[in-house]
Amino acid sequence: MLKILKSKSFIQQILIATLQKIPFKPLLHKLKPNIKK
């Protein structure tokens, strides 16, 4: 259980780090057309 939790938190840290690097507005503009379809 502890190993799984540690790996999840590690993955979350990577995701947060990558999301912080990516500008959100351009990303949302790219995603919105896909969501509407």
mmCIF entry with sequence, helices, sheets and N, C-alpha, C, O atoms, coordinates in Angstrom:
data_MODEL
# 
_entry.id   MODEL 
# 
_entity.id                         1 
_entity.type                       polymer 
_entity.pdbx_number_of_molecules   1 
# 
_entity_poly.entity_id                      1 
_entity_poly.type                           'polypeptide(L)' 
_entity_poly.nstd_linkage                   no 
_entity_poly.nstd_monomer                   no 
_entity_poly.pdbx_seq_one_letter_code       MLKILKSKSFIQQILIATLQKIPFKPLLHKLKPNIKK 
_entity_poly.pdbx_seq_one_letter_code_can   MLKILKSKSFIQQILIATLQKIPFKPLLHKLKPNIKK 
_entity_poly.pdbx_strand_id                 A 
# 
loop_
_entity_poly_seq.entity_id 
_entity_poly_seq.num 
_entity_poly_seq.mon_id 
_entity_poly_seq.hetero 
1 1  MET n 
1 2  LEU n 
1 3  LYS n 
1 4  ILE n 
1 5  LEU n 
1 6  LYS n 
1 7  SER n 
1 8  LYS n 
1 9  SER n 
1 10 PHE n 
1 11 ILE n 
1 12 GLN n 
1 13 GLN n 
1 14 ILE n 
1 15 LEU n 
1 16 ILE n 
1 17 ALA n 
1 18 THR n 
1 19 LEU n 
1 20 GLN n 
1 21 LYS n 
1 22 ILE n 
1 23 PRO n 
1 24 PHE n 
1 25 LYS n 
1 26 PRO n 
1 27 LEU n 
1 28 LEU n 
1 29 HIS n 
1 30 LYS n 
1 31 LEU n 
1 32 LYS n 
1 33 PRO n 
1 34 ASN n 
1 35 ILE n 
1 36 LYS n 
1 37 LYS n 
# 
_struct_asym.id          A 
_struct_asym.entity_id   1 
# 
loop_
_struct_conf.conf_type_id 
_struct_conf.id 
_struct_conf.pdbx_PDB_helix_id 
_struct_conf.beg_label_comp_id 
_struct_conf.beg_label_asym_id 
_struct_conf.beg_label_seq_id 
_struct_conf.pdbx_beg_PDB_ins_code 
_struct_conf.end_label_comp_id 
_struct_conf.end_label_asym_id 
_struct_conf.end_label_seq_id 
_struct_conf.pdbx_end_PDB_ins_code 
_struct_conf.beg_auth_comp_id 
_struct_conf.beg_auth_asym_id 
_struct_conf.beg_auth_seq_id 
_struct_conf.end_auth_comp_id 
_struct_conf.end_auth_asym_id 
_struct_conf.end_auth_seq_id 
_struct_conf.pdbx_PDB_helix_class 
_struct_conf.details 
_struct_conf.pdbx_PDB_helix_length 
HELX_P HELX_P1 AA1 LEU A 2  ? LYS A 21 ? LEU A 2  LYS A 21 1 ? 20 
HELX_P HELX_P2 AA2 PHE A 24 ? LYS A 36 ? PHE A 24 LYS A 36 1 ? 13 
# 
_struct_conf_type.id          HELX_P 
_struct_conf_type.criteria    ? 
_struct_conf_type.reference   ? 
# 
loop_
_atom_site.group_PDB 
_atom_site.id 
_atom_site.type_symbol 
_atom_site.label_atom_id 
_atom_site.label_alt_id 
_atom_site.label_comp_id 
_atom_site.label_asym_id 
_atom_site.label_entity_id 
_atom_site.label_seq_id 
_atom_site.pdbx_PDB_ins_code 
_atom_site.Cartn_x 
_atom_site.Cartn_y 
_atom_site.Cartn_z 
_atom_site.occupancy 
_atom_site.B_iso_or_equiv 
_atom_site.pdbx_formal_charge 
_atom_site.auth_seq_id 
_atom_site.auth_comp_id 
_atom_site.auth_asym_id 
_atom_site.auth_atom_id 
_atom_site.pdbx_PDB_model_num 
ATOM 1   N N  . MET A 1 1  ? 0.839   -1.218 0.000   1.00 0.00 ? 1  MET A N  1 
ATOM 2   C CA . MET A 1 1  ? 0.000   0.000  0.000   1.00 0.00 ? 1  MET A CA 1 
ATOM 3   C C  . MET A 1 1  ? 0.872   1.266  0.000   1.00 0.00 ? 1  MET A C  1 
ATOM 4   O O  . MET A 1 1  ? 0.638   2.189  -0.779  1.00 0.00 ? 1  MET A O  1 
ATOM 5   N N  . LEU A 1 2  ? 1.882   1.294  0.887   1.00 0.00 ? 2  LEU A N  1 
ATOM 6   C CA . LEU A 1 2  ? 2.741   2.484  1.001   1.00 0.00 ? 2  LEU A CA 1 
ATOM 7   C C  . LEU A 1 2  ? 3.487   2.741  -0.307  1.00 0.00 ? 2  LEU A C  1 
ATOM 8   O O  . LEU A 1 2  ? 3.627   3.887  -0.733  1.00 0.00 ? 2  LEU A O  1 
ATOM 9   N N  . LYS A 1 3  ? 3.966   1.665  -0.943  1.00 0.00 ? 3  LYS A N  1 
ATOM 10  C CA . LYS A 1 3  ? 4.687   1.824  -2.214  1.00 0.00 ? 3  LYS A CA 1 
ATOM 11  C C  . LYS A 1 3  ? 3.776   2.424  -3.281  1.00 0.00 ? 3  LYS A C  1 
ATOM 12  O O  . LYS A 1 3  ? 4.198   3.287  -4.050  1.00 0.00 ? 3  LYS A O  1 
ATOM 13  N N  . ILE A 1 4  ? 2.523   1.963  -3.324  1.00 0.00 ? 4  ILE A N  1 
ATOM 14  C CA . ILE A 1 4  ? 1.548   2.472  -4.302  1.00 0.00 ? 4  ILE A CA 1 
ATOM 15  C C  . ILE A 1 4  ? 1.269   3.954  -4.034  1.00 0.00 ? 4  ILE A C  1 
ATOM 16  O O  . ILE A 1 4  ? 1.232   4.760  -4.963  1.00 0.00 ? 4  ILE A O  1 
ATOM 17  N N  . LEU A 1 5  ? 1.074   4.308  -2.760  1.00 0.00 ? 5  LEU A N  1 
ATOM 18  C CA . LEU A 1 5  ? 0.801   5.706  -2.404  1.00 0.00 ? 5  LEU A CA 1 
ATOM 19  C C  . LEU A 1 5  ? 1.977   6.602  -2.769  1.00 0.00 ? 5  LEU A C  1 
ATOM 20  O O  . LEU A 1 5  ? 1.790   7.713  -3.265  1.00 0.00 ? 5  LEU A O  1 
ATOM 21  N N  . LYS A 1 6  ? 3.175   6.117  -2.523  1.00 0.00 ? 6  LYS A N  1 
ATOM 22  C CA . LYS A 1 6  ? 4.373   6.891  -2.849  1.00 0.00 ? 6  LYS A CA 1 
ATOM 23  C C  . LYS A 1 6  ? 4.485   7.103  -4.357  1.00 0.00 ? 6  LYS A C  1 
ATOM 24  O O  . LYS A 1 6  ? 4.828   8.193  -4.816  1.00 0.00 ? 6  LYS A O  1 
ATOM 25  N N  . SER A 1 7  ? 4.192   6.053  -5.120  1.00 0.00 ? 7  SER A N  1 
ATOM 26  C CA . SER A 1 7  ? 4.272   6.159  -6.579  1.00 0.00 ? 7  SER A CA 1 
ATOM 27  C C  . SER A 1 7  ? 3.202   7.116  -7.099  1.00 0.00 ? 7  SER A C  1 
ATOM 28  O O  . SER A 1 7  ? 3.460   7.895  -8.017  1.00 0.00 ? 7  SER A O  1 
ATOM 29  N N  . LYS A 1 8  ? 2.000   7.062  -6.514  1.00 0.00 ? 8  LYS A N  1 
ATOM 30  C CA . LYS A 1 8  ? 0.922   7.978  -6.919  1.00 0.00 ? 8  LYS A CA 1 
ATOM 31  C C  . LYS A 1 8  ? 1.307   9.428  -6.647  1.00 0.00 ? 8  LYS A C  1 
ATOM 32  O O  . LYS A 1 8  ? 1.130   10.294 -7.504  1.00 0.00 ? 8  LYS A O  1 
ATOM 33  N N  . SER A 1 9  ? 1.828   9.686  -5.467  1.00 0.00 ? 9  SER A N  1 
ATOM 34  C CA . SER A 1 9  ? 2.234   11.051 -5.118  1.00 0.00 ? 9  SER A CA 1 
ATOM 35  C C  . SER A 1 9  ? 3.368   11.506 -6.033  1.00 0.00 ? 9  SER A C  1 
ATOM 36  O O  . SER A 1 9  ? 3.424   12.673 -6.421  1.00 0.00 ? 9  SER A O  1 
ATOM 37  N N  . PHE A 1 10 ? 4.263   10.595 -6.374  1.00 0.00 ? 10 PHE A N  1 
ATOM 38  C CA . PHE A 1 10 ? 5.376   10.905 -7.286  1.00 0.00 ? 10 PHE A CA 1 
ATOM 39  C C  . PHE A 1 10 ? 4.842   11.279 -8.660  1.00 0.00 ? 10 PHE A C  1 
ATOM 40  O O  . PHE A 1 10 ? 5.300   12.248 -9.265  1.00 0.00 ? 10 PHE A O  1 
ATOM 41  N N  . ILE A 1 11 ? 3.872   10.512 -9.156  1.00 0.00 ? 11 ILE A N  1 
ATOM 42  C CA . ILE A 1 11 ? 3.242   10.793 -10.456 1.00 0.00 ? 11 ILE A CA 1 
ATOM 43  C C  . ILE A 1 11 ? 2.512   12.132 -10.399 1.00 0.00 ? 11 ILE A C  1 
ATOM 44  O O  . ILE A 1 11 ? 2.597   12.925 -11.337 1.00 0.00 ? 11 ILE A O  1 
ATOM 45  N N  . GLN A 1 12 ? 1.788   12.390 -9.294  1.00 0.00 ? 12 GLN A N  1 
ATOM 46  C CA . GLN A 1 12 ? 1.079   13.662 -9.133  1.00 0.00 ? 12 GLN A CA 1 
ATOM 47  C C  . GLN A 1 12 ? 2.046   14.837 -9.158  1.00 0.00 ? 12 GLN A C  1 
ATOM 48  O O  . GLN A 1 12 ? 1.755   15.867 -9.766  1.00 0.00 ? 12 GLN A O  1 
ATOM 49  N N  . GLN A 1 13 ? 3.194   14.693 -8.503  1.00 0.00 ? 13 GLN A N  1 
ATOM 50  C CA . GLN A 1 13 ? 4.201   15.752 -8.498  1.00 0.00 ? 13 GLN A CA 1 
ATOM 51  C C  . GLN A 1 13 ? 4.696   16.031 -9.913  1.00 0.00 ? 13 GLN A C  1 
ATOM 52  O O  . GLN A 1 13 ? 4.884   17.188 -10.291 1.00 0.00 ? 13 GLN A O  1 
ATOM 53  N N  . ILE A 1 14 ? 4.906   14.976 -10.693 1.00 0.00 ? 14 ILE A N  1 
ATOM 54  C CA . ILE A 1 14 ? 5.354   15.139 -12.087 1.00 0.00 ? 14 ILE A CA 1 
ATOM 55  C C  . ILE A 1 14 ? 4.268   15.853 -12.900 1.00 0.00 ? 14 ILE A C  1 
ATOM 56  O O  . ILE A 1 14 ? 4.564   16.770 -13.666 1.00 0.00 ? 14 ILE A O  1 
ATOM 57  N N  . LEU A 1 15 ? 3.010   15.428 -12.728 1.00 0.00 ? 15 LEU A N  1 
ATOM 58  C CA . LEU A 1 15 ? 1.896   16.046 -13.455 1.00 0.00 ? 15 LEU A CA 1 
ATOM 59  C C  . LEU A 1 15 ? 1.762   17.521 -13.107 1.00 0.00 ? 15 LEU A C  1 
ATOM 60  O O  . LEU A 1 15 ? 1.598   18.357 -13.996 1.00 0.00 ? 15 LEU A O  1 
ATOM 61  N N  . ILE A 1 16 ? 1.831   17.843 -11.835 1.00 0.00 ? 16 ILE A N  1 
ATOM 62  C CA . ILE A 1 16 ? 1.737   19.244 -11.382 1.00 0.00 ? 16 ILE A CA 1 
ATOM 63  C C  . ILE A 1 16 ? 2.880   20.064 -11.973 1.00 0.00 ? 16 ILE A C  1 
ATOM 64  O O  . ILE A 1 16 ? 2.671   21.186 -12.435 1.00 0.00 ? 16 ILE A O  1 
ATOM 65  N N  . ALA A 1 17 ? 4.084   19.502 -11.958 1.00 0.00 ? 17 ALA A N  1 
ATOM 66  C CA . ALA A 1 17 ? 5.259   20.201 -12.490 1.00 0.00 ? 17 ALA A CA 1 
ATOM 67  C C  . ALA A 1 17 ? 5.093   20.467 -13.986 1.00 0.00 ? 17 ALA A C  1 
ATOM 68  O O  . ALA A 1 17 ? 5.407   21.558 -14.463 1.00 0.00 ? 17 ALA A O  1 
ATOM 69  N N  . THR A 1 18 ? 4.596   19.465 -14.729 1.00 0.00 ? 18 THR A N  1 
ATOM 70  C CA . THR A 1 18 ? 4.414   19.629 -16.174 1.00 0.00 ? 18 THR A CA 1 
ATOM 71  C C  . THR A 1 18 ? 3.284   20.611 -16.465 1.00 0.00 ? 18 THR A C  1 
ATOM 72  O O  . THR A 1 18 ? 3.389   21.419 -17.388 1.00 0.00 ? 18 THR A O  1 
ATOM 73  N N  . LEU A 1 19 ? 2.203   20.549 -15.684 1.00 0.00 ? 19 LEU A N  1 
ATOM 74  C CA . LEU A 1 19 ? 1.076   21.458 -15.889 1.00 0.00 ? 19 LEU A CA 1 
ATOM 75  C C  . LEU A 1 19 ? 1.463   22.903 -15.607 1.00 0.00 ? 19 LEU A C  1 
ATOM 76  O O  . LEU A 1 19 ? 1.006   23.818 -16.292 1.00 0.00 ? 19 LEU A O  1 
ATOM 77  N N  . GLN A 1 20 ? 2.309   23.107 -14.595 1.00 0.00 ? 20 GLN A N  1 
ATOM 78  C CA . GLN A 1 20 ? 2.773   24.461 -14.273 1.00 0.00 ? 20 GLN A CA 1 
ATOM 79  C C  . GLN A 1 20 ? 3.606   25.036 -15.418 1.00 0.00 ? 20 GLN A C  1 
ATOM 80  O O  . GLN A 1 20 ? 3.573   26.241 -15.665 1.00 0.00 ? 20 GLN A O  1 
ATOM 81  N N  . LYS A 1 21 ? 4.355   24.175 -16.119 1.00 0.00 ? 21 LYS A N  1 
ATOM 82  C CA . LYS A 1 21 ? 5.189   24.622 -17.240 1.00 0.00 ? 21 LYS A CA 1 
ATOM 83  C C  . LYS A 1 21 ? 4.337   24.979 -18.456 1.00 0.00 ? 21 LYS A C  1 
ATOM 84  O O  . LYS A 1 21 ? 4.666   25.897 -19.207 1.00 0.00 ? 21 LYS A O  1 
ATOM 85  N N  . ILE A 1 22 ? 3.232   24.240 -18.643 1.00 0.00 ? 22 ILE A N  1 
ATOM 86  C CA . ILE A 1 22 ? 2.357   24.471 -19.805 1.00 0.00 ? 22 ILE A CA 1 
ATOM 87  C C  . ILE A 1 22 ? 1.426   25.652 -19.508 1.00 0.00 ? 22 ILE A C  1 
ATOM 88  O O  . ILE A 1 22 ? 0.773   25.661 -18.464 1.00 0.00 ? 22 ILE A O  1 
ATOM 89  N N  . PRO A 1 23 ? 1.348   26.655 -20.404 1.00 0.00 ? 23 PRO A N  1 
ATOM 90  C CA . PRO A 1 23 ? 0.362   27.725 -20.242 1.00 0.00 ? 23 PRO A CA 1 
ATOM 91  C C  . PRO A 1 23 ? -1.063  27.179 -20.403 1.00 0.00 ? 23 PRO A C  1 
ATOM 92  O O  . PRO A 1 23 ? -1.365  26.482 -21.372 1.00 0.00 ? 23 PRO A O  1 
ATOM 93  N N  . PHE A 1 24 ? -1.926  27.505 -19.445 1.00 0.00 ? 24 PHE A N  1 
ATOM 94  C CA . PHE A 1 24 ? -3.257  26.881 -19.397 1.00 0.00 ? 24 PHE A CA 1 
ATOM 95  C C  . PHE A 1 24 ? -4.192  27.383 -20.498 1.00 0.00 ? 24 PHE A C  1 
ATOM 96  O O  . PHE A 1 24 ? -4.918  26.583 -21.087 1.00 0.00 ? 24 PHE A O  1 
ATOM 97  N N  . LYS A 1 25 ? -4.194  28.670 -20.786 1.00 0.00 ? 25 LYS A N  1 
ATOM 98  C CA . LYS A 1 25 ? -5.159  29.228 -21.735 1.00 0.00 ? 25 LYS A CA 1 
ATOM 99  C C  . LYS A 1 25 ? -5.029  28.629 -23.139 1.00 0.00 ? 25 LYS A C  1 
ATOM 100 O O  . LYS A 1 25 ? -6.036  28.201 -23.703 1.00 0.00 ? 25 LYS A O  1 
ATOM 101 N N  . PRO A 1 26 ? -3.820  28.584 -23.725 1.00 0.00 ? 26 PRO A N  1 
ATOM 102 C CA . PRO A 1 26 ? -3.676  27.934 -25.033 1.00 0.00 ? 26 PRO A CA 1 
ATOM 103 C C  . PRO A 1 26 ? -4.114  26.472 -25.007 1.00 0.00 ? 26 PRO A C  1 
ATOM 104 O O  . PRO A 1 26 ? -4.717  25.973 -25.958 1.00 0.00 ? 26 PRO A O  1 
ATOM 105 N N  . LEU A 1 27 ? -3.801  25.797 -23.904 1.00 0.00 ? 27 LEU A N  1 
ATOM 106 C CA . LEU A 1 27 ? -4.180  24.390 -23.754 1.00 0.00 ? 27 LEU A CA 1 
ATOM 107 C C  . LEU A 1 27 ? -5.701  24.240 -23.741 1.00 0.00 ? 27 LEU A C  1 
ATOM 108 O O  . LEU A 1 27 ? -6.241  23.340 -24.384 1.00 0.00 ? 27 LEU A O  1 
ATOM 109 N N  . LEU A 1 28 ? -6.393  25.121 -23.009 1.00 0.00 ? 28 LEU A N  1 
ATOM 110 C CA . LEU A 1 28 ? -7.848  25.088 -22.942 1.00 0.00 ? 28 LEU A CA 1 
ATOM 111 C C  . LEU A 1 28 ? -8.468  25.385 -24.308 1.00 0.00 ? 28 LEU A C  1 
ATOM 112 O O  . LEU A 1 28 ? -9.453  24.753 -24.691 1.00 0.00 ? 28 LEU A O  1 
ATOM 113 N N  . HIS A 1 29 ? -7.897  26.345 -25.045 1.00 0.00 ? 29 HIS A N  1 
ATOM 114 C CA . HIS A 1 29 ? -8.411  26.664 -26.377 1.00 0.00 ? 29 HIS A CA 1 
ATOM 115 C C  . HIS A 1 29 ? -8.294  25.459 -27.305 1.00 0.00 ? 29 HIS A C  1 
ATOM 116 O O  . HIS A 1 29 ? -9.154  25.240 -28.158 1.00 0.00 ? 29 HIS A O  1 
ATOM 117 N N  . LYS A 1 30 ? -7.236  24.685 -27.139 1.00 0.00 ? 30 LYS A N  1 
ATOM 118 C CA . LYS A 1 30 ? -7.054  23.468 -27.942 1.00 0.00 ? 30 LYS A CA 1 
ATOM 119 C C  . LYS A 1 30 ? -8.055  22.396 -27.535 1.00 0.00 ? 30 LYS A C  1 
ATOM 120 O O  . LYS A 1 30 ? -8.556  21.656 -28.381 1.00 0.00 ? 30 LYS A O  1 
ATOM 121 N N  . LEU A 1 31 ? -8.348  22.310 -26.231 1.00 0.00 ? 31 LEU A N  1 
ATOM 122 C CA . LEU A 1 31 ? -9.223  21.259 -25.716 1.00 0.00 ? 31 LEU A CA 1 
ATOM 123 C C  . LEU A 1 31 ? -10.705 21.555 -25.966 1.00 0.00 ? 31 LEU A C  1 
ATOM 124 O O  . LEU A 1 31 ? -11.483 20.635 -26.218 1.00 0.00 ? 31 LEU A O  1 
ATOM 125 N N  . LYS A 1 32 ? -11.098 22.819 -25.900 1.00 0.00 ? 32 LYS A N  1 
ATOM 126 C CA . LYS A 1 32 ? -12.522 23.185 -26.018 1.00 0.00 ? 32 LYS A CA 1 
ATOM 127 C C  . LYS A 1 32 ? -13.173 22.684 -27.312 1.00 0.00 ? 32 LYS A C  1 
ATOM 128 O O  . LYS A 1 32 ? -14.255 22.101 -27.241 1.00 0.00 ? 32 LYS A O  1 
ATOM 129 N N  . PRO A 1 33 ? -12.566 22.881 -28.492 1.00 0.00 ? 33 PRO A N  1 
ATOM 130 C CA . PRO A 1 33 ? -13.174 22.360 -29.724 1.00 0.00 ? 33 PRO A CA 1 
ATOM 131 C C  . PRO A 1 33 ? -13.384 20.850 -29.669 1.00 0.00 ? 33 PRO A C  1 
ATOM 132 O O  . PRO A 1 33 ? -14.393 20.342 -30.157 1.00 0.00 ? 33 PRO A O  1 
ATOM 133 N N  . ASN A 1 34 ? -12.438 20.141 -29.080 1.00 0.00 ? 34 ASN A N  1 
ATOM 134 C CA . ASN A 1 34 ? -12.548 18.684 -28.964 1.00 0.00 ? 34 ASN A CA 1 
ATOM 135 C C  . ASN A 1 34 ? -13.705 18.293 -28.048 1.00 0.00 ? 34 ASN A C  1 
ATOM 136 O O  . ASN A 1 34 ? -14.402 17.312 -28.306 1.00 0.00 ? 34 ASN A O  1 
ATOM 137 N N  . ILE A 1 35 ? -13.906 19.056 -26.986 1.00 0.00 ? 35 ILE A N  1 
ATOM 138 C CA . ILE A 1 35 ? -14.986 18.770 -26.030 1.00 0.00 ? 35 ILE A CA 1 
ATOM 139 C C  . ILE A 1 35 ? -16.349 19.044 -26.686 1.00 0.00 ? 35 ILE A C  1 
ATOM 140 O O  . ILE A 1 35 ? -17.294 18.277 -26.502 1.00 0.00 ? 35 ILE A O  1 
ATOM 141 N N  . LYS A 1 36 ? -16.442 20.136 -27.448 1.00 0.00 ? 36 LYS A N  1 
ATOM 142 C CA . LYS A 1 36 ? -17.710 20.491 -28.099 1.00 0.00 ? 36 LYS A CA 1 
ATOM 143 C C  . LYS A 1 36 ? -18.142 19.426 -29.105 1.00 0.00 ? 36 LYS A C  1 
ATOM 144 O O  . LYS A 1 36 ? -19.327 19.118 -29.231 1.00 0.00 ? 36 LYS A O  1 
ATOM 145 N N  . LYS A 1 37 ? -17.168 18.872 -29.814 1.00 0.00 ? 37 LYS A N  1 
ATOM 146 C CA . LYS A 1 37 ? -17.476 17.803 -30.778 1.00 0.00 ? 37 LYS A CA 1 
ATOM 147 C C  . LYS A 1 37 ? -17.875 16.537 -30.027 1.00 0.00 ? 37 LYS A C  1 
ATOM 148 O O  . LYS A 1 37 ? -18.174 15.518 -30.650 1.00 0.00 ? 37 LYS A O  1 
# 
